[in-house]
Amino acid sequence: MSRRLLPLALALALALIAGLAGAADGKAVYDTHCASCHQPDGAGADGLAPPLQGTLGKRLAVRQYVPGIVLTGLAGKMVSKGVTYTGMMPSWAQLADTELAAVVNYVLGSFNAAELPAAHTPFTPEDFAALRASKPTAKQLRAWRAETD
């Protein structure tokens, strides 16, 4: 390699490494922020947190519903797999959009892969930025959920 190309190649390699290091790890975000309630395997905890395992594919009929819950949280009664949960899912708005996209994609891919619609595409940080800007309300989230029942 010529001496002129070496600095360029080095800069490109460093940028690539920095980009990979900065990419959010969905499993790590899940383990840190979600697993204590929803359990490491996404099975949920009766009376505390509904299961994520095998329950979210149909909810993607309204694409913004699942990210909306993660971003803004939701309190009140919810039925999942025939069990009624009354509690509160906290907002995770303090997380970066990259982390939010990574954790939702991890949950969908790890716990719901068989139920994903054929046309589903992974969520991006830009999806979360747009949702964050639109500020969905609890009323909107409940309406979106009702559309997927």
VEXLUMDO-274913 format. One record per atom (N, C-alpha, C): z, x, y; atom name; residue in one letter. Coordinates in steps of 0.001 Angstrom, whole numbers, padded with zeros to 6 digits. Layout:
N
site z: Z&x: X&y: Y&atomo: CA&residuo: a
...
//
This chain:
149
site z: 000000&x: 000851&y: -001168&atomo: N&residuo: m
site z: 000000&x: 000000&y: 000000&atomo: CA&residuo: m
site z: 000000&x: 000896&y: 001229&atomo: C&residuo: m
site z: -000778&x: 000504&y: 002208&atomo: N&residuo: s
site z: -000854&x: 001342&y: 003395&atomo: CA&residuo: s
site z: 000450&x: 001252&y: 004171&atomo: C&residuo: s
site z: 000669&x: 002252&y: 005001&atomo: N&residuo: r
site z: 001909&x: 002321&y: 005788&atomo: CA&residuo: r
site z: 001985&x: 001185&y: 006806&atomo: C&residuo: r
site z: 000845&x: 000656&y: 007219&atomo: N&residuo: r
site z: 000850&x: -000434&y: 008192&atomo: CA&residuo: r
site z: 001228&x: -001763&y: 007537&atomo: C&residuo: r
site z: 000861&x: -001942&y: 006307&atomo: N&residuo: l
site z: 001156&x: -003200&y: 005628&atomo: CA&residuo: l
site z: 002587&x: -003260&y: 005096&atomo: C&residuo: l
site z: 003210&x: -002134&y: 004899&atomo: N&residuo: l
site z: 004560&x: -002106&y: 004346&atomo: CA&residuo: l
site z: 005559&x: -002877&y: 005211&atomo: C&residuo: l
site z: 005618&x: -002674&y: 006534&atomo: N&residuo: p
site z: 006568&x: -003454&y: 007332&atomo: CA&residuo: p
site z: 006278&x: -004962&y: 007274&atomo: C&residuo: p
site z: 005014&x: -005335&y: 007246&atomo: N&residuo: l
site z: 004654&x: -006740&y: 007156&atomo: CA&residuo: l
site z: 005100&x: -007327&y: 005816&atomo: C&residuo: l
site z: 004852&x: -006620&y: 004745&atomo: N&residuo: a
site z: 005266&x: -007084&y: 003414&atomo: CA&residuo: a
site z: 006782&x: -007191&y: 003323&atomo: C&residuo: a
site z: 007478&x: -006231&y: 003892&atomo: N&residuo: l
site z: 008939&x: -006259&y: 003891&atomo: CA&residuo: l
site z: 009466&x: -007453&y: 004684&atomo: C&residuo: l
site z: 008896&x: -007707&y: 005851&atomo: N&residuo: a
site z: 009319&x: -008843&y: 006670&atomo: CA&residuo: a
site z: 009060&x: -010156&y: 005942&atomo: C&residuo: a
site z: 007927&x: -010281&y: 005271&atomo: N&residuo: l
site z: 007595&x: -011480&y: 004512&atomo: CA&residuo: l
site z: 008581&x: -011671&y: 003358&atomo: C&residuo: l
site z: 008895&x: -010614&y: 002657&atomo: N&residuo: a
site z: 009852&x: -010697&y: 001547&atomo: CA&residuo: a
site z: 011232&x: -011114&y: 002042&atomo: C&residuo: a
site z: 011676&x: -010551&y: 003150&atomo: N&residuo: l
site z: 012981&x: -010916&y: 003704&atomo: CA&residuo: l
site z: 013006&x: -012374&y: 004155&atomo: C&residuo: l
site z: 011922&x: -012837&y: 004751&atomo: N&residuo: a
site z: 011860&x: -014238&y: 005181&atomo: CA&residuo: a
site z: 011917&x: -015178&y: 003979&atomo: C&residuo: a
site z: 011229&x: -014797&y: 002915&atomo: N&residuo: l
site z: 011244&x: -015607&y: 001699&atomo: CA&residuo: l
site z: 012643&x: -015651&y: 001096&atomo: C&residuo: l
site z: 013293&x: -014529&y: 001014&atomo: N&residuo: i
site z: 014658&x: -014463&y: 000473&atomo: CA&residuo: i
site z: 015608&x: -015274&y: 001343&atomo: C&residuo: i
site z: 015496&x: -015147&y: 002637&atomo: N&residuo: a
site z: 016361&x: -015912&y: 003548&atomo: CA&residuo: a
site z: 016118&x: -017404&y: 003400&atomo: C&residuo: a
site z: 014871&x: -017794&y: 003234&atomo: N&residuo: g
site z: 014555&x: -019210&y: 003050&atomo: CA&residuo: g
site z: 015139&x: -019745&y: 001763&atomo: C&residuo: g
site z: 015047&x: -018972&y: 000695&atomo: N&residuo: l
site z: 015613&x: -019399&y: -000580&atomo: CA&residuo: l
site z: 017131&x: -019465&y: -000511&atomo: C&residuo: l
site z: 017729&x: -018529&y: 000158&atomo: N&residuo: a
site z: 019180&x: -018519&y: 000279&atomo: CA&residuo: a
site z: 019662&x: -019693&y: 001120&atomo: C&residuo: a
site z: 018850&x: -020101&y: 002100&atomo: N&residuo: g
site z: 019238&x: -021193&y: 002972&atomo: CA&residuo: g
site z: 018971&x: -022571&y: 002373&atomo: C&residuo: g
site z: 018167&x: -022636&y: 001314&atomo: N&residuo: a
site z: 017874&x: -023917&y: 000690&atomo: CA&residuo: a
site z: 019139&x: -024477&y: 000058&atomo: C&residuo: a
site z: 019389&x: -025743&y: 000315&atomo: N&residuo: a
site z: 020594&x: -026379&y: -000209&atomo: CA&residuo: a
site z: 020474&x: -026571&y: -001715&atomo: C&residuo: a
site z: 021579&x: -026394&y: -002391&atomo: N&residuo: d
site z: 021678&x: -026575&y: -003833&atomo: CA&residuo: d
site z: 022306&x: -027946&y: -004074&atomo: C&residuo: d
site z: 021499&x: -028905&y: -004526&atomo: N&residuo: g
site z: 021979&x: -030268&y: -004713&atomo: CA&residuo: g
site z: 023157&x: -030380&y: -005652&atomo: C&residuo: g
site z: 023161&x: -029622&y: -006734&atomo: N&residuo: k
site z: 024282&x: -029676&y: -007675&atomo: CA&residuo: k
site z: 025560&x: -029167&y: -007018&atomo: C&residuo: k
site z: 025446&x: -028094&y: -006256&atomo: N&residuo: a
site z: 026635&x: -027553&y: -005575&atomo: CA&residuo: a
site z: 027176&x: -028566&y: -004558&atomo: C&residuo: a
site z: 026287&x: -029224&y: -003820&atomo: N&residuo: v
site z: 026729&x: -030243&y: -002861&atomo: CA&residuo: v
site z: 027392&x: -031388&y: -003614&atomo: C&residuo: v
site z: 026791&x: -031824&y: -004722&atomo: N&residuo: y
site z: 027362&x: -032906&y: -005526&atomo: CA&residuo: y
site z: 028750&x: -032515&y: -006054&atomo: C&residuo: y
site z: 028837&x: -031331&y: -006626&atomo: N&residuo: d
site z: 030119&x: -030877&y: -007186&atomo: CA&residuo: d
site z: 031206&x: -030809&y: -006118&atomo: C&residuo: d
site z: 030841&x: -030413&y: -004920&atomo: N&residuo: t
site z: 031809&x: -030276&y: -003825&atomo: CA&residuo: t
site z: 032219&x: -031612&y: -003223&atomo: C&residuo: t
site z: 031259&x: -032511&y: -003036&atomo: N&residuo: h
site z: 031525&x: -033715&y: -002250&atomo: CA&residuo: h
site z: 031510&x: -035031&y: -003022&atomo: C&residuo: h
site z: 030920&x: -035066&y: -004189&atomo: N&residuo: c
site z: 030705&x: -036355&y: -004871&atomo: CA&residuo: c
site z: 031401&x: -036480&y: -006226&atomo: C&residuo: c
site z: 031473&x: -035388&y: -006954&atomo: N&residuo: a
site z: 031943&x: -035444&y: -008339&atomo: CA&residuo: a
site z: 033381&x: -035914&y: -008486&atomo: C&residuo: a
site z: 034214&x: -035683&y: -007489&atomo: N&residuo: s
site z: 035615&x: -036097&y: -007623&atomo: CA&residuo: s
site z: 035735&x: -037611&y: -007758&atomo: C&residuo: s
site z: 034865&x: -038368&y: -007157&atomo: N&residuo: c
site z: 034890&x: -039834&y: -007301&atomo: CA&residuo: c
site z: 033891&x: -040318&y: -008350&atomo: C&residuo: c
site z: 032658&x: -039843&y: -008261&atomo: N&residuo: h
site z: 031605&x: -040339&y: -009152&atomo: CA&residuo: h
site z: 031573&x: -039603&y: -010489&atomo: C&residuo: h
site z: 032427&x: -038608&y: -010660&atomo: N&residuo: q
site z: 032562&x: -037816&y: -011884&atomo: CA&residuo: q
site z: 031414&x: -036813&y: -012014&atomo: C&residuo: q
site z: 031667&x: -035692&y: -012677&atomo: N&residuo: p
site z: 030643&x: -034647&y: -012794&atomo: CA&residuo: p
site z: 029338&x: -035124&y: -013438&atomo: C&residuo: p
site z: 029440&x: -036112&y: -014331&atomo: N&residuo: d
site z: 028238&x: -036600&y: -015008&atomo: CA&residuo: d
site z: 027647&x: -037846&y: -014357&atomo: C&residuo: d
site z: 028206&x: -038270&y: -013208&atomo: N&residuo: g
site z: 027702&x: -039436&y: -012503&atomo: CA&residuo: g
site z: 028087&x: -040763&y: -013129&atomo: C&residuo: g
site z: 029018&x: -040747&y: -014093&atomo: N&residuo: a
site z: 029411&x: -041970&y: -014800&atomo: CA&residuo: a
site z: 030279&x: -042898&y: -013961&atomo: C&residuo: a
site z: 030800&x: -042409&y: -012835&atomo: N&residuo: g
site z: 031662&x: -043219&y: -011984&atomo: CA&residuo: g
site z: 033062&x: -043321&y: -012552&atomo: C&residuo: g
site z: 033919&x: -044024&y: -011854&atomo: N&residuo: a
site z: 035304&x: -044221&y: -012273&atomo: CA&residuo: a
site z: 035661&x: -045675&y: -012004&atomo: C&residuo: a
site z: 035918&x: -046426&y: -013061&atomo: N&residuo: d
site z: 036233&x: -047851&y: -012914&atomo: CA&residuo: d
site z: 037294&x: -048062&y: -011852&atomo: C&residuo: d
site z: 037012&x: -048997&y: -010975&atomo: N&residuo: g
site z: 037946&x: -049332&y: -009916&atomo: CA&residuo: g
site z: 037904&x: -048403&y: -008721&atomo: C&residuo: g
site z: 037223&x: -047275&y: -008836&atomo: N&residuo: l
site z: 037175&x: -046310&y: -007741&atomo: CA&residuo: l
site z: 035761&x: -046127&y: -007200&atomo: C&residuo: l
site z: 034867&x: -045669&y: -008053&atomo: N&residuo: a
site z: 033508&x: -045340&y: -007611&atomo: CA&residuo: a
site z: 032502&x: -045802&y: -008653&atomo: C&residuo: a
site z: 031456&x: -046505&y: -008220&atomo: N&residuo: p
site z: 030461&x: -046985&y: -009181&atomo: CA&residuo: p
site z: 029681&x: -045840&y: -009807&atomo: C&residuo: p
site z: 029114&x: -046100&y: -010982&atomo: N&residuo: p
site z: 028307&x: -045066&y: -011627&atomo: CA&residuo: p
site z: 027022&x: -044803&y: -010853&atomo: C&residuo: p
site z: 026608&x: -043566&y: -010863&atomo: N&residuo: l
site z: 025318&x: -043191&y: -010301&atomo: CA&residuo: l
site z: 024301&x: -043041&y: -011429&atomo: C&residuo: l
site z: 024795&x: -042815&y: -012610&atomo: N&residuo: q
site z: 023998&x: -042577&y: -013806&atomo: CA&residuo: q
site z: 023233&x: -043848&y: -014207&atomo: C&residuo: q
site z: 021911&x: -043774&y: -014180&atomo: N&residuo: g
site z: 021089&x: -044874&y: -014653&atomo: CA&residuo: g
site z: 021138&x: -046128&y: -013799&atomo: C&residuo: g
site z: 021522&x: -046017&y: -012543&atomo: N&residuo: t
site z: 021664&x: -047210&y: -011704&atomo: CA&residuo: t
site z: 020816&x: -047185&y: -010440&atomo: C&residuo: t
site z: 020215&x: -046064&y: -010118&atomo: N&residuo: l
site z: 019587&x: -045942&y: -008802&atomo: CA&residuo: l
site z: 018071&x: -046118&y: -008788&atomo: C&residuo: l
site z: 017426&x: -046057&y: -009934&atomo: N&residuo: g
site z: 015971&x: -046187&y: -009966&atomo: CA&residuo: g
site z: 015479&x: -047452&y: -009306&atomo: C&residuo: g
site z: 016085&x: -048587&y: -009667&atomo: N&residuo: k
site z: 015642&x: -049858&y: -009073&atomo: CA&residuo: k
site z: 015985&x: -049945&y: -007591&atomo: C&residuo: k
site z: 016993&x: -049212&y: -007156&atomo: N&residuo: r
site z: 017396&x: -049246&y: -005744&atomo: CA&residuo: r
site z: 016365&x: -048569&y: -004850&atomo: C&residuo: r
site z: 015472&x: -047792&y: -005451&atomo: N&residuo: l
site z: 014452&x: -047100&y: -004659&atomo: CA&residuo: l
site z: 013311&x: -048020&y: -004248&atomo: C&residuo: l
site z: 013384&x: -049294&y: -004652&atomo: N&residuo: a
site z: 012396&x: -050265&y: -004185&atomo: CA&residuo: a
site z: 012460&x: -050377&y: -002655&atomo: C&residuo: a
site z: 013631&x: -050117&y: -002102&atomo: N&residuo: v
site z: 013792&x: -049975&y: -000651&atomo: CA&residuo: v
site z: 014165&x: -048508&y: -000451&atomo: C&residuo: v
site z: 013180&x: -047707&y: -000140&atomo: N&residuo: r
site z: 013340&x: -046245&y: -000154&atomo: CA&residuo: r
site z: 014526&x: -045753&y: 000656&atomo: C&residuo: r
site z: 014848&x: -046369&y: 001769&atomo: N&residuo: q
site z: 015905&x: -045854&y: 002628&atomo: CA&residuo: q
site z: 017308&x: -046266&y: 002180&atomo: C&residuo: q
site z: 017435&x: -047136&y: 001159&atomo: N&residuo: y
site z: 018760&x: -047616&y: 000765&atomo: CA&residuo: y
site z: 019682&x: -046488&y: 000262&atomo: C&residuo: y
site z: 019260&x: -045752&y: -000745&atomo: N&residuo: v
site z: 020133&x: -044710&y: -001322&atomo: CA&residuo: v
site z: 020480&x: -043650&y: -000272&atomo: C&residuo: v
site z: 019507&x: -043100&y: 000451&atomo: N&residuo: p
site z: 019877&x: -042139&y: 001493&atomo: CA&residuo: p
site z: 020763&x: -042759&y: 002578&atomo: C&residuo: p
site z: 020542&x: -044039&y: 002868&atomo: N&residuo: g
site z: 021348&x: -044707&y: 003888&atomo: CA&residuo: g
site z: 022814&x: -044782&y: 003507&atomo: C&residuo: g
site z: 023078&x: -045055&y: 002227&atomo: N&residuo: i
site z: 024467&x: -045097&y: 001748&atomo: CA&residuo: i
site z: 025112&x: -043720&y: 001885&atomo: C&residuo: i
site z: 024388&x: -042688&y: 001483&atomo: N&residuo: v
site z: 024934&x: -041327&y: 001546&atomo: CA&residuo: v
site z: 025171&x: -040917&y: 003006&atomo: C&residuo: v
site z: 024248&x: -041242&y: 003857&atomo: N&residuo: l
site z: 024352&x: -040837&y: 005257&atomo: CA&residuo: l
site z: 025434&x: -041602&y: 006017&atomo: C&residuo: l
site z: 025483&x: -042922&y: 005850&atomo: N&residuo: t
site z: 026385&x: -043716&y: 006683&atomo: CA&residuo: t
site z: 027618&x: -044238&y: 005971&atomo: C&residuo: t
site z: 027615&x: -044212&y: 004629&atomo: N&residuo: g
site z: 028736&x: -044767&y: 003879&atomo: CA&residuo: g
site z: 028671&x: -046282&y: 003865&atomo: C&residuo: g
site z: 029582&x: -046888&y: 003085&atomo: N&residuo: l
site z: 029620&x: -048341&y: 003005&atomo: CA&residuo: l
site z: 030962&x: -048761&y: 002432&atomo: C&residuo: l
site z: 031548&x: -049784&y: 003029&atomo: N&residuo: a
site z: 032832&x: -050299&y: 002551&atomo: CA&residuo: a
site z: 032668&x: -051742&y: 002108&atomo: C&residuo: a
site z: 033533&x: -052161&y: 001192&atomo: N&residuo: g
site z: 033532&x: -053549&y: 000748&atomo: CA&residuo: g
site z: 033225&x: -053685&y: -000722&atomo: C&residuo: g
site z: 032903&x: -054914&y: -001112&atomo: N&residuo: k
site z: 032667&x: -055222&y: -002523&atomo: CA&residuo: k
site z: 031237&x: -054889&y: -002923&atomo: C&residuo: k
site z: 031105&x: -054331&y: -004128&atomo: N&residuo: m
site z: 029808&x: -053987&y: -004681&atomo: CA&residuo: m
site z: 029891&x: -054144&y: -006195&atomo: C&residuo: m
site z: 028848&x: -054678&y: -006809&atomo: N&residuo: v
site z: 028813&x: -054834&y: -008256&atomo: CA&residuo: v
site z: 027788&x: -053847&y: -008810&atomo: C&residuo: v
site z: 028195&x: -053095&y: -009821&atomo: N&residuo: s
site z: 027304&x: -052147&y: -010483&atomo: CA&residuo: s
site z: 027582&x: -052189&y: -011982&atomo: C&residuo: s
site z: 026537&x: -052421&y: -012759&atomo: N&residuo: k
site z: 026643&x: -052525&y: -014213&atomo: CA&residuo: k
site z: 027699&x: -053550&y: -014618&atomo: C&residuo: k
site z: 027751&x: -054650&y: -013857&atomo: N&residuo: g
site z: 028665&x: -055735&y: -014185&atomo: CA&residuo: g
site z: 030111&x: -055543&y: -013765&atomo: C&residuo: g
site z: 030431&x: -054418&y: -013163&atomo: N&residuo: v
site z: 031793&x: -054128&y: -012706&atomo: CA&residuo: v
site z: 031828&x: -054247&y: -011186&atomo: C&residuo: v
site z: 032848&x: -054925&y: -010678&atomo: N&residuo: t
site z: 033006&x: -055071&y: -009231&atomo: CA&residuo: t
site z: 033874&x: -053939&y: -008698&atomo: C&residuo: t
site z: 033377&x: -053305&y: -007660&atomo: N&residuo: y
site z: 034096&x: -052227&y: -006984&atomo: CA&residuo: y
site z: 034402&x: -052690&y: -005566&atomo: C&residuo: y
site z: 035620&x: -052493&y: -005137&atomo: N&residuo: t
site z: 035992&x: -052782&y: -003763&atomo: CA&residuo: t
site z: 036604&x: -051511&y: -003208&atomo: C&residuo: t
site z: 035911&x: -050893&y: -002347&atomo: N&residuo: g
site z: 036392&x: -049618&y: -001826&atomo: CA&residuo: g
site z: 035532&x: -049150&y: -000691&atomo: C&residuo: g
site z: 035499&x: -047833&y: -000532&atomo: N&residuo: m
site z: 034743&x: -047264&y: 000569&atomo: CA&residuo: m
site z: 034047&x: -045980&y: 000154&atomo: C&residuo: m
site z: 032761&x: -045972&y: 000343&atomo: N&residuo: m
site z: 031974&x: -044752&y: 000184&atomo: CA&residuo: m
site z: 031958&x: -044118&y: 001565&atomo: C&residuo: m
site z: 032473&x: -042900&y: 001700&atomo: N&residuo: p
site z: 032499&x: -042286&y: 003032&atomo: CA&residuo: p
site z: 031105&x: -041881&y: 003496&atomo: C&residuo: p
site z: 030972&x: -041758&y: 004777&atomo: N&residuo: s
site z: 029755&x: -041215&y: 005368&atomo: CA&residuo: s
site z: 029748&x: -039708&y: 005129&atomo: C&residuo: s
site z: 028566&x: -039187&y: 004843&atomo: N&residuo: w
site z: 028426&x: -037732&y: 004708&atomo: CA&residuo: w
site z: 027526&x: -037212&y: 005828&atomo: C&residuo: w
site z: 027575&x: -037878&y: 006975&atomo: N&residuo: a
site z: 026731&x: -037506&y: 008117&atomo: CA&residuo: a
site z: 027027&x: -036103&y: 008632&atomo: C&residuo: a
site z: 028193&x: -035558&y: 008301&atomo: N&residuo: q
site z: 028518&x: -034207&y: 008755&atomo: CA&residuo: q
site z: 027712&x: -033142&y: 008002&atomo: C&residuo: q
site z: 027103&x: -033518&y: 006886&atomo: N&residuo: l
site z: 026275&x: -032563&y: 006143&atomo: CA&residuo: l
site z: 024903&x: -032458&y: 006799&atomo: C&residuo: l
site z: 024288&x: -031312&y: 006615&atomo: N&residuo: a
site z: 022939&x: -031094&y: 007149&atomo: CA&residuo: a
site z: 021934&x: -031941&y: 006381&atomo: C&residuo: a
site z: 020827&x: -032263&y: 007024&atomo: N&residuo: d
site z: 019788&x: -033053&y: 006373&atomo: CA&residuo: d
site z: 019257&x: -032354&y: 005116&atomo: C&residuo: d
site z: 019229&x: -031035&y: 005121&atomo: N&residuo: t
site z: 018792&x: -030305&y: 003924&atomo: CA&residuo: t
site z: 019760&x: -030539&y: 002768&atomo: C&residuo: t
site z: 021053&x: -030559&y: 003064&atomo: N&residuo: e
site z: 022058&x: -030803&y: 002018&atomo: CA&residuo: e
site z: 021979&x: -032234&y: 001503&atomo: C&residuo: e
site z: 021787&x: -033181&y: 002417&atomo: N&residuo: l
site z: 021695&x: -034583&y: 002020&atomo: CA&residuo: l
site z: 020484&x: -034818&y: 001125&atomo: C&residuo: l
site z: 019348&x: -034274&y: 001507&atomo: N&residuo: a
site z: 018141&x: -034417&y: 000677&atomo: CA&residuo: a
site z: 018354&x: -033758&y: -000681&atomo: C&residuo: a
site z: 018961&x: -032595&y: -000691&atomo: N&residuo: a
site z: 019182&x: -031882&y: -001947&atomo: CA&residuo: a
site z: 020098&x: -032657&y: -002884&atomo: C&residuo: a
site z: 021181&x: -033226&y: -002359&atomo: N&residuo: v
site z: 022124&x: -033927&y: -003237&atomo: CA&residuo: v
site z: 021530&x: -035231&y: -003748&atomo: C&residuo: v
site z: 020824&x: -035968&y: -002910&atomo: N&residuo: v
site z: 020199&x: -037205&y: -003380&atomo: CA&residuo: v
site z: 019140&x: -036892&y: -004429&atomo: C&residuo: v
site z: 018330&x: -035873&y: -004197&atomo: N&residuo: n
site z: 017316&x: -035497&y: -005192&atomo: CA&residuo: n
site z: 017962&x: -035024&y: -006489&atomo: C&residuo: n
site z: 019092&x: -034323&y: -006389&atomo: N&residuo: y
site z: 019814&x: -033895&y: -007590&atomo: CA&residuo: y
site z: 020305&x: -035113&y: -008384&atomo: C&residuo: y
site z: 020937&x: -036061&y: -007708&atomo: N&residuo: v
site z: 021467&x: -037255&y: -008384&atomo: CA&residuo: v
site z: 020326&x: -038046&y: -009027&atomo: C&residuo: v
site z: 019240&x: -038226&y: -008294&atomo: N&residuo: l
site z: 018112&x: -038980&y: -008843&atomo: CA&residuo: l
site z: 017487&x: -038260&y: -010032&atomo: C&residuo: l
site z: 017284&x: -036963&y: -009905&atomo: N&residuo: g
site z: 016647&x: -036203&y: -010979&atomo: CA&residuo: g
site z: 017537&x: -035964&y: -012180&atomo: C&residuo: g
site z: 018819&x: -035811&y: -011962&atomo: N&residuo: s
site z: 019735&x: -035495&y: -013054&atomo: CA&residuo: s
site z: 020285&x: -036728&y: -013761&atomo: C&residuo: s
site z: 020544&x: -037788&y: -013010&atomo: N&residuo: f
site z: 021216&x: -038955&y: -013582&atomo: CA&residuo: f
site z: 020328&x: -040189&y: -013677&atomo: C&residuo: f
site z: 019136&x: -040138&y: -013088&atomo: N&residuo: n
site z: 018284&x: -041324&y: -013025&atomo: CA&residuo: n
site z: 016818&x: -041050&y: -013316&atomo: C&residuo: n
site z: 016505&x: -039909&y: -013861&atomo: N&residuo: a
site z: 015100&x: -039519&y: -014042&atomo: CA&residuo: a
site z: 014296&x: -040564&y: -014812&atomo: C&residuo: a
site z: 014875&x: -041153&y: -015842&atomo: N&residuo: a
site z: 014146&x: -042128&y: -016658&atomo: CA&residuo: a
site z: 013863&x: -043429&y: -015913&atomo: C&residuo: a
site z: 014633&x: -043715&y: -014871&atomo: N&residuo: e
site z: 014484&x: -044971&y: -014132&atomo: CA&residuo: e
site z: 013683&x: -044834&y: -012842&atomo: C&residuo: e
site z: 013276&x: -043634&y: -012497&atomo: N&residuo: l
site z: 012569&x: -043448&y: -011222&atomo: CA&residuo: l
site z: 011208&x: -044140&y: -011254&atomo: C&residuo: l
site z: 010857&x: -044816&y: -010153&atomo: N&residuo: p
site z: 009521&x: -045424&y: -010083&atomo: CA&residuo: p
site z: 008443&x: -044341&y: -010207&atomo: C&residuo: p
site z: 007309&x: -044716&y: -010786&atomo: N&residuo: a
site z: 006228&x: -043745&y: -010998&atomo: CA&residuo: a
site z: 005773&x: -043094&y: -009697&atomo: C&residuo: a
site z: 005796&x: -043828&y: -008613&atomo: N&residuo: a
site z: 005308&x: -043313&y: -007331&atomo: CA&residuo: a
site z: 006390&x: -042589&y: -006524&atomo: C&residuo: a
site z: 007588&x: -042439&y: -007085&atomo: N&residuo: h
site z: 008674&x: -041818&y: -006325&atomo: CA&residuo: h
site z: 008343&x: -040371&y: -005962&atomo: C&residuo: h
site z: 008647&x: -040023&y: -004717&atomo: N&residuo: t
site z: 008548&x: -038633&y: -004268&atomo: CA&residuo: t
site z: 009929&x: -038208&y: -003798&atomo: C&residuo: t
site z: 010278&x: -036951&y: -003972&atomo: N&residuo: p
site z: 011600&x: -036488&y: -003547&atomo: CA&residuo: p
site z: 011824&x: -036704&y: -002050&atomo: C&residuo: p
site z: 013083&x: -036880&y: -001695&atomo: N&residuo: f
site z: 013455&x: -037035&y: -000291&atomo: CA&residuo: f
site z: 013420&x: -035676&y: 000386&atomo: C&residuo: f
site z: 013087&x: -035688&y: 001663&atomo: N&residuo: t
site z: 013007&x: -034463&y: 002444&atomo: CA&residuo: t
site z: 014070&x: -034495&y: 003546&atomo: C&residuo: t
site z: 014374&x: -033350&y: 004111&atomo: N&residuo: p
site z: 015276&x: -033347&y: 005269&atomo: CA&residuo: p
site z: 014738&x: -034225&y: 006404&atomo: C&residuo: p
site z: 013423&x: -034303&y: 006523&atomo: N&residuo: e
site z: 012817&x: -035128&y: 007566&atomo: CA&residuo: e
site z: 013105&x: -036615&y: 007332&atomo: C&residuo: e
site z: 013162&x: -037028&y: 006057&atomo: N&residuo: d
site z: 013527&x: -038419&y: 005744&atomo: CA&residuo: d
site z: 014932&x: -038716&y: 006270&atomo: C&residuo: d
site z: 015833&x: -037770&y: 006075&atomo: N&residuo: f
site z: 017213&x: -037971&y: 006530&atomo: CA&residuo: f
site z: 017315&x: -037909&y: 008050&atomo: C&residuo: f
site z: 016534&x: -037056&y: 008671&atomo: N&residuo: a
site z: 016549&x: -036986&y: 010135&atomo: CA&residuo: a
site z: 016078&x: -038314&y: 010729&atomo: C&residuo: a
site z: 015026&x: -038896&y: 010155&atomo: N&residuo: a
site z: 014524&x: -040187&y: 010649&atomo: CA&residuo: a
site z: 015550&x: -041289&y: 010420&atomo: C&residuo: a
site z: 016177&x: -041281&y: 009268&atomo: N&residuo: l
site z: 017194&x: -042286&y: 008967&atomo: CA&residuo: l
site z: 018398&x: -042130&y: 009879&atomo: C&residuo: l
site z: 018794&x: -040896&y: 010102&atomo: N&residuo: r
site z: 019917&x: -040602&y: 011002&atomo: CA&residuo: r
site z: 019609&x: -041137&y: 012414&atomo: C&residuo: r
site z: 018380&x: -040962&y: 012864&atomo: N&residuo: a
site z: 017989&x: -041428&y: 014192&atomo: CA&residuo: a
site z: 017978&x: -042951&y: 014278&atomo: C&residuo: a
site z: 017656&x: -043625&y: 013167&atomo: N&residuo: s
site z: 017584&x: -045091&y: 013188&atomo: CA&residuo: s
site z: 018957&x: -045760&y: 013057&atomo: C&residuo: s
site z: 019964&x: -045003&y: 012654&atomo: N&residuo: k
site z: 021347&x: -045484&y: 012561&atomo: CA&residuo: k
site z: 021475&x: -046817&y: 011817&atomo: C&residuo: k
site z: 021200&x: -046830&y: 010501&atomo: N&residuo: p
site z: 021314&x: -048092&y: 009767&atomo: CA&residuo: p
site z: 022756&x: -048608&y: 009766&atomo: C&residuo: p
site z: 022887&x: -049915&y: 009876&atomo: N&residuo: t
site z: 024203&x: -050548&y: 009891&atomo: CA&residuo: t
site z: 024598&x: -050971&y: 008479&atomo: C&residuo: t
site z: 025872&x: -051301&y: 008304&atomo: N&residuo: a
site z: 026343&x: -051811&y: 007010&atomo: CA&residuo: a
site z: 025581&x: -053080&y: 006644&atomo: C&residuo: a
site z: 025284&x: -053911&y: 007627&atomo: N&residuo: k
site z: 024534&x: -055148&y: 007387&atomo: CA&residuo: k
site z: 023140&x: -054824&y: 006844&atomo: C&residuo: k
site z: 022475&x: -053815&y: 007433&atomo: N&residuo: q
site z: 021156&x: -053400&y: 006941&atomo: CA&residuo: q
site z: 021256&x: -052871&y: 005515&atomo: C&residuo: q
site z: 022268&x: -052034&y: 005253&atomo: N&residuo: l
site z: 022424&x: -051472&y: 003911&atomo: CA&residuo: l
site z: 022615&x: -052576&y: 002880&atomo: C&residuo: l
site z: 023429&x: -053569&y: 003198&atomo: N&residuo: r
site z: 023659&x: -054678&y: 002264&atomo: CA&residuo: r
site z: 022376&x: -055499&y: 002070&atomo: C&residuo: r
site z: 021617&x: -055689&y: 003128&atomo: N&residuo: a
site z: 020340&x: -056417&y: 003009&atomo: CA&residuo: a
site z: 019366&x: -055628&y: 002133&atomo: C&residuo: a
site z: 019300&x: -054317&y: 002316&atomo: N&residuo: w
site z: 018419&x: -053488&y: 001487&atomo: CA&residuo: w
site z: 018844&x: -053553&y: 000029&atomo: C&residuo: w
site z: 020143&x: -053522&y: -000217&atomo: N&residuo: r
site z: 020630&x: -053611&y: -001609&atomo: CA&residuo: r
site z: 020237&x: -054953&y: -002214&atomo: C&residuo: r
site z: 020420&x: -056019&y: -001448&atomo: N&residuo: a
site z: 020067&x: -057356&y: -001945&atomo: CA&residuo: a
site z: 018577&x: -057434&y: -002300&atomo: C&residuo: a
site z: 017739&x: -056738&y: -001554&atomo: N&residuo: e
site z: 016299&x: -056722&y: -001843&atomo: CA&residuo: e
site z: 015998&x: -056063&y: -003180&atomo: C&residuo: e
site z: 016910&x: -055214&y: -003670&atomo: N&residuo: t
site z: 016657&x: -054489&y: -004923&atomo: CA&residuo: t
site z: 017375&x: -055102&y: -006114&atomo: C&residuo: t
site z: 018123&x: -056174&y: -005895&atomo: N&residuo: d
site z: 018838&x: -056827&y: -007016&atomo: CA&residuo: d
site z: 017901&x: -057671&y: -007848&atomo: C&residuo: d
//
